[in-house]
Amino acid sequence: MFAPRDPDEYLLDSERRVIRVRRHWASLLWDTFEAVALLAVCMMFSYLLPPEGWVVQNLLWYVALFVVLRFTYKVLIWWVERIVVTDKRILMTTGLFTTRALMMPITKVTDLTYKRTLGGRILGYGTMIVESAGQIQALNQIEYLPKPEQVFDAISKLVFGKPEDQQPPPGGRPAPARAARFSMMQARNIAQGRKAVG
């Protein structure tokens, strides 16, 4: 009841899911460093305070509890956020208490770029920049995207690729139809007693 809605519940029956990922864990590195540093400072001041400074010591422990709760909340936000790419749209769901579903149709994508910093190359994440006709700001730049090359290739195929079997051959007709017509001509020539062509 209170759990966030699964992103797959937003998909239509006619949609085919291609990618489903959450942001790379490296997006939590700064929050982790910040929480550890603040907890270390709180503990250090707490042990350095004299026994008569119990009011300040209690205050420091409340600050430490707030830091832990804040970090836990950020981890939960990261855990429930999902990026889903289907054959029809790009979808992102965010939020723990208030859920937001952000969507961009694949047909609106006009340009696609990804970039990787040195840290992104080492840890395996990148930033995807999606330009669209409507300029939906929430999905224009997706940071800390895991396996960005695979995601980039998959979206590129959906946006710009065309299946080869849907394209007609260079002659304008499917090859089996031409072959069948040629065989019928041969059979008619043989039936009339003429030499078959070929």
N, C-alpha and C positions, 0 to 999 in steps of 0.2 A: 504493500500500500504506500509506504513512504519511500521505497526504493526508486531511484531514477528510472525512467522508461528506457528500455533497451533500444538502441538505434535501429535494429532490424524491424521493430514494430512500426517505424515510419515508412518502410518501403512498401511499394505497391506489388501486387501479385505479378505484374508484367515486368518488373525490374529484375535485373541480374546483378548481384553484388560482385564487384571485382576486387575491391580492397577494403579492409577494415583494420584500422590501426589506432593506437593512442599515441600521444606525443612521446618523444624519446625521454628516458629517465633523466637525461642531462638537463632538462628544463627545471629540475628540482635542485641542481647543484648549488646555485646561489642561495636558495632558501635553506638548504641543509647547512651550508657554511655559516649563514647568518644565525640560525638557531643554535648551532654548536658553540659559536663564539659568544652569544649572549648568555647561554647557560654557563659557560666557563667563567665569564665575568661575574655573574651572580654568585656562583659558588665560591669564587676567589674572595669577593668582598664579604660574603657571609662568614667565611672562616677567619678572615682578618679582623672582623669587628670584635670589640671587647664584649664580655657577657652582658654588660649593662645596655648595650645597643640592641636589645631584643626586638624593639619596634621596627628598626630599620632592617634587621635580619628577617623578620616576618614579611616585611614588604618585599624584600628581595626574593623570597620564596614564592610569593604571589606573582611577581614578575616572571619568574622561571616557569611557573605553571601556565601563565598566559602564553609564553613563548612556545611551550610544548603543544598547547591546544591550537595555536595558530599554525604551527608546522603540520600538525595532524590534519587540520582543515585543508591546507594546501595540497597535501598528499591525496586526500579523498577527492578533491576537485580534479586533480590530475588523473586519478584512477577512473572516474566516471566519464571523463571527456573522451569522445570517440570521433574519428574522421572516417567516413564511409564514402566510397566512390562506387557508383553503379554505372550501368550503361546509359543512364538517362540524366544523372545529376551528381553533384558533389554535396555531401551532407555532413554537417558537424553538429554534435549535440554536446552541450556544456551545462554546468550547474548542478549543485547538490540539492538545494532546497527549491530553487526556482530553475526549472529546466528550460533551456533555450535550444531551439532547432534552427540552424542556419543552413540555407540551401541555395545552390546555384545550378541551373540547368547546364548540362554539357554543351548544348547548342549555343549558349551565350559566351562560351570561352573563345576569346580571340587570340590570346597569346599566353604562352606558358614558359616559365623560366624557373630554374632552381639554382641556388648558390650554396657553397659550402666553405666555411672558414676552416682554418687549420684544426681547431678543436673539433669541428664537425667531421673532418676527415678521420681524425684519430678515434673518436667515439662512435661514429656512424650515424650522423644526423645531418640535416640540411634545411634550408628555407625554400619553400615553394611560393613563387609569385604568380598569381593567376590574374590575368587581365580579361575583363569581360565588357560586353556592350553596355550592360546596366551599371557597372562599377559597384558591385556589392562590397562595401568596405570590410565587412567582417571576414570574408573569405579571400580577400585580395592577397594577403600574405599569411601563410601558415608556417610558423617557426617550429623548430625542433621536430621535424618530420623524420621518422626512422626510415632507413633504406630509401633515400630520395631518388636514386637512379631508377629503381624498380617502379616507384610510384609515378615518376615522371614519364617513363616509357609506357606504362599502362594508360595513363590519362591521355598521352599523345596519340596512342592508337585509337582510343575512343573518340577523340576530337578530330584528328586529322587523317586517320587511317581509313581505308575502304577495303572490305573483303574482296579478294581476287575473284571469288566465284560469282560475285554480283556484277562484275564488269563483263561486257560482251567481248568476244575475241576481235582481233583487228579487222576481220572481214565483215563484221556486222552481224553475223549469224553464228549460232553455236556450231562447233565443229561436227557433232553427231548428225545434225540436220543436213549439212552439206554432204557428208559421207553417205547418208541414206538416199539423198536425191541422185548422187552420182551412181550408186548401185542400181537404182530403178532405171536410169538411162541405159546402163549396160544390159540389164535384163530385157528391156524393150528392143534394143538393137539385136540381141541374140535371137529373140523371138521372131524378128522380121528377117532373119537370115543374113544380117549384115555383120561385119566384123566389129567386135566390141572395141570401143575406144579405150586406150590405156595399154 
